[in-house]
Amino acid sequence: MLTELRQVLSRTAKEIVNTGGPILIVEDNDDDQRLLWREVKFLFGDVPVQTFTNGVQLLDYLKRKAEEGEAAKPPRLILLDLYMPKMDGFKTLDKLAADAATANIPVVVISGTRSDDEMEKARLHGAHAFLSKPFSRDQWVFF
């Protein structure tokens, strides 16, 4: 089972790396945002990275890119905090899933919670994976 999971995640990671779009970080805490940015650069190399402090900013960015004709190059990955001002991660996941242009973008939820209920709720709202804060490089092994 673990071997199968690693193979699936490895394939997914290769697909993410080869898509060409940016990796988007949605995190309201500056320190966590910098840490995530550093880890993304370590894991994925020289990929474009955009940062946002809430779901509203993320969705505005995605809408603007679609209007500019850049929807053909969707983000490789969205790293999404659950608890943020203006629009939390759950509502953001719902909005992403409801739009055909964004429904297939892989989303990894990053949160301070370690609650199984919260993890399951995030999955039900469309998250592809879940990382708990504080996180370490070991948790990123699937990428």
Helices and strands as residue ranges (DSSP letters): H 2-18, E 23-26, H 30-44, E 49-52, H 55-67, E 77-81, H 89-98, E 107-111, H 116-124, E 129-132, G 137-142
